[in-house]
Amino acid sequence: MKFKIQVVIEGEEEGNPAIIMEEVACFESKEKLSLETLGFSLAEAKQMLGAIQKKLTQAQVKEYLAEQRVCQHCGKVLKGKANKSISFRTLFGKLELDSPRFYSCKCQPVVQKSFSPLTTLLAERTAPEFVYLQTKWVALMSYGMTANLLEEILPLDKPVSTAVLSRRVKQVAERLENELGEEQFIYIEGCQLDWEALPPPAAPLTVGIDGGYVRGREGDNRKAGNFEVIVGKSMPEEGPNKRFGFVNGYDTKPKRRLFELLKGQGMQFNQSITFLSDGGDTVTALPQS
């Protein structure tokens, strides 16, 4: 039995939409049906997803570049300067996408004589969903196990190295830190009248906080000192729990970190919050803001 997978691409032209039909995969089964041969295998599914992804992105890029080749001000078709390709990594494989350069239209003052629309659009060369999956799995298991799992289930052209995963985690962490607001001495806003005007709050939040010391190491020195790590978990009566953590004395925004976590769970200023800790000075001082 032979199976052919085709992709049908329909244009948006009114009255006469362009239709493109292309074959992306072909599978032939000569084995007797059994528990192991029913449906697609992982290898076949990876092949099919990679092929569909390639056709889909090629059509998307082609349509986008056709729009960008027309001047947005006067409607003139822009002249092409050069045609190169750029690499873009996705969950379903590495793509080589055509990336032409166009001469800027003279109807408007311009800073650059030419521009590359796709290079500007794809400033990051890895799909956000692929970055999300890498960093999420690294948070749950080792770099090596994450690399092996990604290679096993996704149609990647080559394995993701542990060095790439480490760099990816650092980039995401730095971006999240930059998005975090500035630290404040106190986060209480408004007065009693303002709080009474708020809608009835949800059930009280419960936050558990604890700290512990980790032995530091620098190069071959296994006794470079100790540092304190403080971790916590916010547990609403309804909805998912959220966690936070930081190195005490090193993190410059510990209160902001806790405040944003509670705010993300819908905390109101008229809502009760119960903090649970072992009574240590560093963990009891954190909620007093």
ChimeraX attribute file (.defattr): number of C-alpha atoms within 10 A of each C-alpha:
attribute: neighborCount
match mode: 1-to-1
recipient: residues
	/A:1	7
	/A:2	8
	/A:3	10
	/A:4	10
	/A:5	13
	/A:6	13
	/A:7	15
	/A:8	12
	/A:9	15
	/A:10	13
	/A:11	13
	/A:12	10
	/A:13	8
	/A:14	7
	/A:15	6
	/A:16	9
	/A:17	11
	/A:18	11
	/A:19	11
	/A:20	11
	/A:21	10
	/A:22	13
	/A:23	13
	/A:24	18
	/A:25	18
	/A:26	13
	/A:27	13
	/A:28	9
	/A:29	11
	/A:30	9
	/A:31	8
	/A:32	9
	/A:33	10
	/A:34	8
	/A:35	7
	/A:36	9
	/A:37	12
	/A:38	10
	/A:39	11
	/A:40	12
	/A:41	11
	/A:42	13
	/A:43	12
	/A:44	15
	/A:45	16
	/A:46	18
	/A:47	19
	/A:48	19
	/A:49	17
	/A:50	24
	/A:51	19
	/A:52	19
	/A:53	17
	/A:54	17
	/A:55	16
	/A:56	14
	/A:57	14
	/A:58	16
	/A:59	14
	/A:60	10
	/A:61	15
	/A:62	13
	/A:63	12
	/A:64	13
	/A:65	18
	/A:66	10
	/A:67	13
	/A:68	15
	/A:69	21
	/A:70	16
	/A:71	16
	/A:72	11
	/A:73	9
	/A:74	11
	/A:75	10
	/A:76	13
	/A:77	16
	/A:78	17
	/A:79	14
	/A:80	15
	/A:81	14
	/A:82	12
	/A:83	11
	/A:84	11
	/A:85	13
	/A:86	14
	/A:87	14
	/A:88	15
	/A:89	18
	/A:90	20
	/A:91	21
	/A:92	21
	/A:93	20
	/A:94	19
	/A:95	19
	/A:96	15
	/A:97	17
	/A:98	17
	/A:99	19
	/A:100	19
	/A:101	21
	/A:102	22
	/A:103	17
	/A:104	21
	/A:105	21
	/A:106	12
	/A:107	10
	/A:108	10
	/A:109	9
	/A:110	10
	/A:111	8
	/A:112	8
	/A:113	12
	/A:114	17
	/A:115	16
	/A:116	20
	/A:117	17
	/A:118	19
	/A:119	16
	/A:120	9
	/A:121	9
	/A:122	13
	/A:123	8
	/A:124	11
	/A:125	15
	/A:126	15
	/A:127	13
	/A:128	13
	/A:129	11
	/A:130	15
	/A:131	18
	/A:132	14
	/A:133	14
	/A:134	22
	/A:135	21
	/A:136	13
	/A:137	17
	/A:138	20
	/A:139	12
	/A:140	10
	/A:141	10
	/A:142	11
	/A:143	21
	/A:144	14
	/A:145	14
	/A:146	23
	/A:147	19
	/A:148	14
	/A:149	14
	/A:150	18
	/A:151	15
	/A:152	14
	/A:153	14
	/A:154	20
	/A:155	24
	/A:156	19
	/A:157	13
	/A:158	9
	/A:159	14
	/A:160	18
	/A:161	13
	/A:162	17
	/A:163	10
	/A:164	13
	/A:165	20
	/A:166	14
	/A:167	11
	/A:168	17
	/A:169	18
	/A:170	13
	/A:171	14
	/A:172	14
	/A:173	13
	/A:174	12
	/A:175	11
	/A:176	10
	/A:177	12
	/A:178	10
	/A:179	9
	/A:180	13
	/A:181	11
	/A:182	11
	/A:183	14
	/A:184	11
	/A:185	9
	/A:186	11
	/A:187	13
	/A:188	8
	/A:189	9
	/A:190	9
	/A:191	9
	/A:192	10
	/A:193	8
	/A:194	11
	/A:195	15
	/A:196	11
	/A:197	9
	/A:198	12
	/A:199	9
	/A:200	11
	/A:201	13
	/A:202	15
	/A:203	13
	/A:204	15
	/A:205	19
	/A:206	17
	/A:207	21
	/A:208	16
	/A:209	23
	/A:210	18
	/A:211	19
	/A:212	12
	/A:213	13
	/A:214	12
	/A:215	11
	/A:216	13
	/A:217	12
	/A:218	9
	/A:219	6
	/A:220	7
	/A:221	9
	/A:222	10
	/A:223	10
	/A:224	12
	/A:225	12
	/A:226	12
	/A:227	15
	/A:228	17
	/A:229	16
	/A:230	19
	/A:231	17
	/A:232	20
	/A:233	19
	/A:234	22
	/A:235	19
	/A:236	20
	/A:237	12
	/A:238	10
	/A:239	8
	/A:240	9
	/A:241	13
	/A:242	15
	/A:243	14
	/A:244	14
	/A:245	17
	/A:246	17
	/A:247	17
	/A:248	19
	/A:249	12
	/A:250	11
	/A:251	11
	/A:252	13
	/A:253	18
	/A:254	20
	/A:255	21
	/A:256	19
	/A:257	20
	/A:258	21
	/A:259	16
	/A:260	14
	/A:261	17
	/A:262	19
	/A:263	12
	/A:264	10
	/A:265	17
	/A:266	14
	/A:267	20
	/A:268	16
	/A:269	19
	/A:270	17
	/A:271	15
	/A:272	14
	/A:273	18
	/A:274	12
	/A:275	16
	/A:276	15
	/A:277	14
	/A:278	11
	/A:279	11
	/A:280	11
	/A:281	9
	/A:282	14
	/A:283	21
	/A:284	15
	/A:285	11
	/A:286	13
	/A:287	17
	/A:288	10
	/A:289	13
